[in-house]
């Protein structure tokens, strides 16, 4: 499916990597080719609402972190090295949905049987055997200085918690995005993985985090706050390591602050009394990490559309901090790269107006035209934070990506 999708200039391939989840709708869903599309204009939210209301088909695409500027009246002045548009949504020509052992093909014009035959015969592109080294946009010393300055802002009362991110990059690099993606999700199979191709731009995403899911009038959000490196695969050791994360006061406080922020966001658009915390401090095991994930849900007020939901909840609190608007101003002061699609979201909307969107983290972004390759990572800074440990956490989060990039051969 992925090999066939990659033949098109625009495709969005979303894969759960067979990760078990109570809230999963599909093993894999993909939108390929373009019938029609939505791009940002001056009257963004009114046009988005119209596009959402009048489309009775599948929609795929993204919202970048910079949408915050329209929502909160902010600005972004840092250089944008990759070049993703603020938002892009498209109605695909072909939709593939995979549920266990059943593949469903929806197509405009082409025979599904022919498409199935083409999928089964699709071959992987030849991979490139180039070793890629990522350079830090911030030195370790500069990162530590920035974190200590942010802690002073927290002590002063400007904010409680801030997600501070840094970029790792490579210039003039020729890579094969589909090979990189397949290597990445083989090494780090996460439930919100995405291969998203938008002409010369490609996202290779191995995200473990959901931003927002809508089923009928019911919304859920599942922010991640709390990270610990996994060092063992023995059952007894896993339990001990998970307990270390659960009992860490700093990690718990980070999680609680973001849960409160998400509850507040959902309360703006959900029926009074319907917002609740379904799971607090849930411990989840991934190939390289343990993560603390909480689940917050609510029931939408009547007449609430996609624009309303974005304005209330975007960007996701786990990638900003609290209070949200103030920390986004501080983020602009201390980060030195435009986030763009990183800490934005990619996902799908069904003809019934249900949707599921991820958080774009643990990702590579590549501009084929400029040969610019970018990877970003962040961690939550509170007054309790140790700057050196926060830097090491960023390195931990990009570890799988660096391992893929420094292999001598990308397997097919």
N, C-alpha and C positions, 0 to 999 in steps of 0.2 A: 504493500500500500504506500509506504513511504517513498520507495524508489519511483513508483509511477507518479505520485504527486509532485515529485521534484522536477518533472519534465516541464511543468507549467511555471510561468513568470510569477504567479501569485498562488500561494497555497498556505493553509493553516492546518497543521497535523498535531492533534492533541492526544496524548497517550498516558494512561494511568499506570503503565508498566506493571499491570496485574497486582497493584498494591491493594490490599484489602481495605475497604472503607464502607461505613454504614451509609454514606451519602453519595456514593458513586452511581452515575447513570449509565456510563458506557465504559467499556474497556478502552476504546479508541474512537475518536470522531474526527473527521477531516472535511474541510471545505476546499475545493480545488477549482481554479479558473474563476472568471468574473462575469456576472450578468450586469450588475449595477453596483455602485459604491457610494459611500458617504465620506467626504473629507471636510475638515474644518473650514468654516467661513465666518463672516462677521457676526452673524446671528446664530452662534454655534448651538446653543441649547434648544432654541425653537426649531431649528432645522433637524437636530437630532431627534427630538420628540416626534416630529412629523415622519421622519424616516422609520422610526421604531413603530409608530402607530399604523402606518400604511403598508408596511412590509409583512406579507403573510407567508414568508419563505424563511429559510435558514439565513442567519447572519454570522459571519466570523470577523475577527479583527482585533484591534488593540486600542487602548488609551495610554498615552505616555504620561510620565510623572508631571510633565510641564502643563498638563491640563489644570493643575493647581492654580496657575496664573489667572485663568478665566474664573475659576470658582471663588478664589480668595482675593483677587485683585493684586496679585503679586507679580514680580518680574524675575526673569532668569537672565543673567548677563555672562555666565561662563561659556567658554567655547563648546560648541556641539560638534564633536569629532566624528560621530557616526551618522547622524542626519535623519533619524526617524521623524515622520510627521507627528504632529500633536495627537492625532487620532486618525484611524483608517478602519472603516467597516465595509465589508463587501458581501453581496449576495452571490454565492458560488454557482458555477455551472454544474458541478458534481458534488454530492455529499456522500461520504462513506461513514457508516456507523457499525462498530464491531461490538457485539455483546456475547461474551464467552465464545461459542463456536459458530455464531451466525453473523454473516456480513450482509448488510443492507446497502444497496446502491440506489441513490436517487440522482436522476440526470435530466438536464434540459437538452433535448435534441439527440443525444447519443444513446444507443441501445445499451442497457445495463449488462446484458450478456457479453457484448463486445468489450465493454469496460472491464468486466471481470476477467476475461481472457487476457487483456492487456496487462492487468495487474499481476496476474499469475506469471506472465512472461517477462515482467519488468526486471531489468538487471541493474545492479549497483554501478555507479560511475567509478572509474578508476580513481583510486585515492592518491594523494600527494604525499610523498615521503620527505616532508620538510620538518625540521625541528624548530619549534617556535618558542622563544623566550619572551615572557611578559615583563615589561618594565613598570615600576611603580610610579604613579604620577606624584605621590608624596613619599619622601624618605621616611624611614622609621622614626627618626628624630623629629621631623616636622609633624608627623602624625601624633606623636606623644605630646608635643607642645600644644597642638590644637586641642587634644582631649583635655589637657589640664586647663586650658583657657575656657573650654566649655563647662568644665566643673565649677569654675569661678562664676560663670553665668547662672548655673544651677543654684549655687550658694546664695547668689544675689536675689534669687527668686524669679528669674526670667522664665524658667521652665522647670519641669520635674525630670524629664527623660527626653533624650534626643537620639535618633538613629543617625549616626555619623558614618558616612561612606567614603571610600576611596577607590580610585580607578587603577587598574593594571592594563597595559596596552602594548600593541606592537604595530609598527608602521611599515608599509611596503611588503606585507606578507601575503603570499599566495597560498590559500588553503582550500580544501574541499569541505564545504560546510556540512554536507550530508554525512560524510565519513566522520567528521568531528562529532556531530550529534550522536551518531550511532555508538561511537566509542564512549562518549560521555554518559549516555544512559545505560550502557553496559556496565560501566564502572560505578555509576551512581544512579540506579533506577529509582526515580521519585514519582509520586502520584500526579504531579501537575506538569509533566514534561511537555515541551512544545518545540516543533520545528516549524518556524513561521518565516515564509519567504515573501518578500514584498519587492519585486523587481531586483535591484542590485543589493538590497538589504536582506540579511538573514539573521534570525534569532535562533540560537541553539540553547535550549532551556531545560534544566533538570531541577525544576522547582518542587519543593515539598509542601508549598503553602497555597491554600485557597484564600482568595480575597472575598468573593461574594457569590452565593448561589441562590437562585430563585426557583421555587417549585410552586406553581399556583400563586397564592398570596403569601407564601412562607419564605422568609429569608434566613440564611445562615451565613455567618462569617467565622473563620477559624484562624485567628492570629497566632503566629509563633513568636514566643519570647522565652528564651532559655535554651542554651546550647552547651553540650558537653561532648568532647571527643570520645568516640567508641574505641576501646583498646582490646576488647575480648569478644569472642563469640560463644563462650561457654554460658549455659543458662544461669548458673549460680552467679557468675561474674557480672552478667548483664543486669541481674536484679540489684546487685550491690552498686553498680555504676549508675543505674537509674535512680536509686535512693540518694546518691550523692547529688544528683541534679535536683531532685524533688526537695531536698532538705537545704538547698542553698538559698539563704535569705535574699541575696541580691537578685538571683534569677526569678524567685517567686515575686519579689516586689515589682520587677520589670513586667512580669506577666499580668499582675493585678492592675497596674496602671493602664496597660493597653486594653485590658478587658473593660475597664471603666470607660475608656475613651470610645470603644466600639459600642458599648451599651448606650452611651450618650448619642453617638451618631445614628444608631438604628432608631432611637426614640423619636427622632425628628420626622421619620416617615412611617413608623409602625403604630398600630393601634395602642392606645394607652393600656398599660398593664400586660401587654403581650411580650415585651422584651425580657428574655431570661437567659441565664447562663446554664447551658445544658451540660457542659463539662468544664471544670476548672482544673488547671495543672495536669492535663492529660499527658502521659509520658509515651512517646512514640519512638520506635527504633528504626533508624535508617542505616544504610551500609557503612557510613563513616561517622555518624553522629547520633546522639540522642537529642530529641527536641521536646520542649514543653509547649503543648498546643491546647488552647481553650476554645470552646465552641459557644457562640452567642447566637440567639435566634430571635425572631419577631415576626408578627403578622402585619403585612402592609395595610396602610389606610387605603380606602377606595380612591381611585383616580390617580394613584401614584405611578409615574412612568419612569423610564430609564434615566432621563435627565434629572428628575427629583432624587433618584437613588444615588447617582453620581455626586450631585452637589452636597448630599448629606454625608457621604461615606468616603469619598475619594480625595486625596490619596489614602490608602489604607494606613491605619494608625501604627501598625507594626513597623512601617518604613518611614515614619515621621517622628512620633513621640508626642508628648503632651506638655502644654496645650498645643493643639495641632498648628494653628496659624502662626503662632509665635515661633515654634521650633522650625517651621519652614523658612522663616526669615533668618534664623540663626544658621540653619543648614547652608543657605546661600552665602553667608559670611565666611564659613570655614571650609566648605568643600571647594574644589577648584576645577571640577568638570561638570558639565551639564549631564544630569542623569538620563534624560531622554526616556527610552523605553524601560531602562532599568528602574525597578520599583514602581513601574506601571503595571499594566495587566493585559493579558491575551486570553481570549475565550470565544464562546459561541452563544448564540441566541436561537432558540427553536421557533418554528412557526407558531407555537402556542404561547410565545413570549416568556418561556422559561429560559434561564441562562446559567452558565457557570464560568467564572473568570478566576484565573490564578494570580499569584503575585510573581512578577518577573524578578527572580533572584537565581543564584547559582547558574549563571548564564554567560554565554559568549554572544557578542553582537559583532557582525562583520559587514563592512561596506566593500563590496567587490570592486566598485569603480575606483575608490581611493586606496584600496587594500589596507584599510584600517581595521584592526581587531581589538575589541574592548571587552574587559571583564571588570565588574565592580563588586565590592563586598563592603558590608557595614556591620556595626554592632551597636547595641543600645548603651548609651552613656548615662549613668546616674551619678550622684555624688559619691556613691560607694565604689565606683569603677576604678580599677587599676589600669592606667594607660597602656602599660606594657602588655598586660593580659588581653586587653581589647584589641591591640594590634595582632597578637597571636591568634585571636579568634577570627579575625578577618582572613589571615593566612589559612586557617583551618577550613574556612568556607570555600576557598578557591583551590583547595588541595587537589580535588578530583580533576578540575579543569587543567591545572598545571601538569598533572600526570599524563593526561591525554595529549597535551600539546608537546610534551617533551619525549614522547615515544618516537622511535625511529620508523615505525611502520603503523599505519592506520589499517586495521584489518577490515575485510569485506564480509 
